Amino acid sequence: MSTTPPISRTRSVLLWTAAALLMATALIYQRKTGPTYPLRGAAVIAGKDVAYSLVRSQETVREARVALPDAGLPGTLVWRHYPTQEAWTRQPLVQETKSGKAELAGYLPIQPPAGKVEYSVEVGAGPELVRIPKADPIVLRFKGPVPLTVLLPHVFMMFMAVMLGLRTALGCLFGQTVPRRHLWVTLAFMTVGGLILGPMVQKHAFGAYWTGWPFGYDLTDNKTLLMWLAWVLAALAAGPRVHPREAWSRVGVALATVAMIVVYVIPHSLRGSQLDYSKVKAGGSAHEAITTGR
């Protein structure tokens, strides 16, 4: 397929190491910025610094457990469906022991897939009352369970696509020609991971294979489509073999890499599927009441 001149073993190891480190950085960034990962922080309760980790995603097979370390004061879980203007529900937190640690815990009721609730936790009373978080309430989204046989290959292939794409870009930057084998393998991983396994994950989680363009406004689906199209164009520009217009091949890879970086800078699961409770209350089915892009 490729007549790309070989590079030295040392340079190859260095480029693969750099690509792997950049991929790991993208993974860490996604975990810290995505709206479905636990909200971590610390608050001063009864004169002590208390670290907390509050859930923002839950499968529809069980209630969402909201817990923080027991500081010896009463607590209240305050919540309502999101986005609605309904009255807030207040329920006392109870003392529980988990993994040998004393906690205050409360449970949010199971919602249909894509159903969201917003909540906060109040600890103490009167002037000593502490509200967590201090600003806007936490938004938690329910999703259907996704089999690990689908989820793990999807995640693996998407991050492998990132590493291979970065390795392709580094090969262009430090090599004589575009590393076509890496380019086409990148596209293959992106196709299987993003356009085959990705919709399967979406179907299990929210009941639809594809909610991006042209059927909806799901940002994750649209990001995947944009990134895939960019790499398709790069692969078409490069072709299977080195050719005289190699500058265009480099431009294609550069633009595809920029598109990939932009996609991964945007937090994962942002503006995804969301249940419209007004439609449910009007008698519509929960599945038909799912919207996207909010």
C-alpha positions in Angstrom: 0.0 0.0 0.0 2.7 2.4 0.9 6.1 3.3 -0.3 6.8 5.6 2.6 10.6 5.6 3.3 11.3 3.9 6.7 12.5 5.9 9.6 15.1 4.9 12.3 14.0 2.7 15.1 14.9 5.3 17.7 12.9 8.0 16.0 9.9 5.6 15.6 10.0 4.8 19.4 10.1 8.5 20.2 7.2 9.3 18.0 5.1 6.5 19.3 5.9 7.5 22.9 4.9 11.1 22.2 1.7 10.0 20.5 0.8 7.8 23.5 1.5 10.6 26.0 -0.7 13.0 24.0 -3.4 10.4 23.9 -3.2 9.9 27.7 -3.4 13.7 28.1 -6.6 13.7 26.0 -8.1 10.8 28.1 -7.3 12.7 31.4 -8.8 15.9 30.1 -12.0 14.2 29.0 -12.4 12.6 32.4 -11.9 15.9 34.2 -14.1 18.0 32.0 -17.0 15.8 30.9 -20.4 16.6 32.5 -21.1 12.9 33.3 -18.0 12.3 35.6 -18.4 12.9 39.3 -18.1 16.5 40.6 -15.2 16.6 43.0 -14.4 19.3 45.4 -14.1 20.2 49.1 -16.2 22.2 51.6 -15.6 23.4 55.1 -18.2 21.6 57.4 -18.1 21.9 61.2 -14.7 23.5 60.9 -13.2 20.6 58.9 -12.3 20.3 55.2 -14.5 17.6 53.7 -13.7 16.3 50.3 -16.6 15.1 48.2 -17.3 13.3 45.0 -20.9 13.7 43.8 -22.4 11.5 41.1 -23.5 13.0 37.7 -24.4 9.9 35.8 -26.4 6.8 36.7 -27.7 3.7 35.0 -31.4 3.1 35.0 -31.1 -0.2 36.9 -30.8 1.5 40.3 -31.3 4.7 42.2 -28.5 7.2 42.1 -26.6 7.3 45.5 -25.5 10.7 46.6 -23.1 10.6 49.5 -20.4 12.6 51.3 -18.4 12.0 54.4 -20.4 12.2 57.7 -19.3 15.3 59.5 -21.6 14.7 62.5 -24.3 17.1 61.3 -27.7 16.4 59.7 -28.0 16.7 55.9 -30.7 17.1 53.3 -30.8 16.1 49.6 -32.7 18.7 47.6 -33.7 17.8 44.0 -36.2 18.1 41.1 -36.5 17.0 37.5 -34.4 18.9 35.0 -35.2 21.2 33.2 -38.4 22.0 35.0 -39.8 24.6 37.4 -41.5 22.1 39.6 -41.2 22.4 43.4 -38.0 21.1 45.0 -38.2 17.8 46.9 -36.3 17.7 50.2 -35.4 14.4 51.8 -33.1 13.8 54.8 -29.8 12.1 54.3 -29.2 9.0 56.3 -26.1 7.7 58.0 -24.5 4.7 56.2 -21.2 2.9 56.4 -19.5 2.1 53.1 -16.0 0.6 52.8 -15.5 1.2 56.5 -16.3 4.9 56.2 -19.2 6.8 57.8 -21.2 8.7 55.2 -24.4 10.7 54.8 -26.3 9.3 51.9 -29.5 10.0 49.9 -31.0 8.4 46.8 -32.4 10.0 43.7 -35.2 7.9 42.1 -34.7 6.1 38.8 -35.6 8.1 35.7 -36.1 6.9 32.1 -33.1 7.0 29.8 -31.9 10.6 29.2 -34.0 11.7 32.2 -32.2 14.3 34.3 -32.5 15.6 37.8 -30.7 18.6 39.4 -29.7 18.4 43.0 -27.7 19.8 45.8 -26.8 18.8 49.4 -27.3 20.8 52.5 -25.4 20.0 55.7 -26.1 21.6 59.1 -28.7 24.2 59.9 -29.1 27.9 60.5 -26.0 30.1 60.1 -23.8 27.0 59.9 -25.7 25.5 57.0 -23.4 24.5 54.1 -24.8 24.0 50.6 -22.9 21.8 48.2 -22.2 23.0 45.5 -22.4 26.6 46.4 -23.3 27.7 42.9 -25.7 26.0 40.5 -27.1 22.5 41.4 -25.5 19.4 40.0 -27.3 17.9 36.9 -27.4 14.1 36.8 -28.4 12.1 33.8 -29.7 8.6 33.7 -28.8 6.2 30.9 -29.5 2.6 30.0 -26.8 0.0 30.8 -24.3 -0.6 28.0 -22.8 -4.1 27.8 -19.0 -4.1 28.4 -18.6 -6.1 25.2 -19.8 -3.0 23.3 -18.5 -0.2 25.6 -14.9 -1.4 26.1 -14.1 -2.0 22.4 -15.7 1.4 21.6 -13.6 3.3 24.1 -10.4 1.3 23.1 -10.8 2.0 19.4 -11.6 5.7 19.8 -8.5 6.3 21.9 -6.4 4.1 19.6 -7.7 6.2 16.8 -6.5 9.3 18.6 -3.0 7.8 19.2 -2.7 6.6 15.7 -3.9 10.0 14.3 -1.3 11.8 16.4 1.4 9.4 15.3 0.4 10.1 11.7 0.6 13.8 12.3 4.0 13.4 14.0 5.2 11.2 11.1 4.3 14.0 8.7 6.1 16.6 10.8 9.3 14.7 11.3 9.3 12.4 8.3 9.9 12.8 4.6 6.4 11.7 3.5 3.0 11.0 5.0 3.0 7.6 6.9 0.1 6.2 4.9 -0.2 2.9 6.8 -0.8 4.8 10.0 -3.3 7.1 8.2 -5.4 4.3 6.9 -5.4 2.4 10.2 -6.4 5.6 12.0 -9.4 5.8 9.7 -10.3 2.2 10.2 -10.2 2.5 14.0 -12.3 5.7 13.8 -14.8 4.0 11.5 -15.4 0.9 13.6 -15.1 2.7 17.0 -17.0 5.9 16.1 -19.5 4.9 13.4 -20.3 1.3 14.3 -19.7 0.8 18.0 -20.6 4.4 18.9 -24.2 4.1 17.6 -24.5 0.7 19.4 -23.5 2.4 22.7 -26.0 5.2 22.0 -28.8 2.7 21.3 -28.2 0.9 24.6 -27.9 4.1 26.6 -30.6 6.2 25.1 -32.7 4.1 22.7 -31.5 5.5 19.3 -28.5 4.6 17.1 -27.8 8.1 15.8 -29.1 11.4 17.2 -26.7 13.7 15.3 -27.0 15.4 11.9 -29.3 15.1 10.0 -31.7 13.6 12.5 -30.8 15.6 15.6 -28.3 17.9 17.3 -26.4 15.5 19.6 -23.0 17.1 19.9 -21.1 13.9 20.5 -22.5 12.3 17.3 -21.8 15.4 15.3 -18.2 15.7 16.6 -17.6 12.1 15.7 -19.0 12.6 12.2 -16.9 15.8 11.7 -13.7 14.1 12.8 -14.4 11.0 10.6 -15.1 13.1 7.5 -11.8 15.1 8.1 -9.8 11.8 8.2 -11.7 10.5 5.1 -10.6 13.6 3.2 -7.0 13.2 4.5 -6.9 9.6 3.4 -8.3 10.5 -0.1 -5.8 13.3 -0.5 -2.9 11.0 0.5 -4.0 7.9 -1.4 -2.4 4.5 -1.0 1.1 5.5 -2.2 3.4 8.5 -2.2 2.7 10.8 -5.2 4.2 14.1 -6.5 1.6 16.3 -4.8 2.8 15.2 -1.3 2.2 18.7 0.1 -1.6 18.2 -0.3 -1.3 15.0 1.6 0.4 16.8 4.5 -2.2 19.6 4.4 -5.0 16.9 4.6 -3.4 15.2 7.6 -2.8 18.6 9.3 -6.4 19.6 8.9 -7.7 16.2 10.1 -5.4 16.5 13.2 -6.7 19.9 14.0 -10.3 18.7 13.7 -9.5 15.8 16.0 -7.9 18.1 18.6 -10.9 20.4 18.5 -13.3 17.5 19.0 -11.4 16.2 22.0 -11.1 19.7 23.6 -14.9 19.8 23.7 -16.1 17.9 26.8 -17.6 14.5 26.1 -21.4 14.0 26.4 -22.0 17.8 26.3 -25.4 18.7 24.8 -26.5 15.2 24.4 -29.8 13.3 24.9 -32.2 14.8 27.3 -35.8 13.9 28.4 -38.4 16.6 27.9 -40.6 16.1 31.1 -43.2 18.5 29.7 -43.9 16.0 26.9 -44.1 13.1 29.4 -46.5 14.9 31.6 -48.6 15.7 28.6 -49.0 11.9 28.0 -46.2 11.2 25.6 -43.9 8.2 25.9 -40.5 8.7 27.5 -38.8 7.4 24.4 -40.5 9.9 22.1 -39.9 12.7 24.6 -36.0 12.5 24.2 -34.5 15.6 22.7 -30.9 16.4 21.7 -28.5 19.3 21.7 -29.4 20.7 25.1 
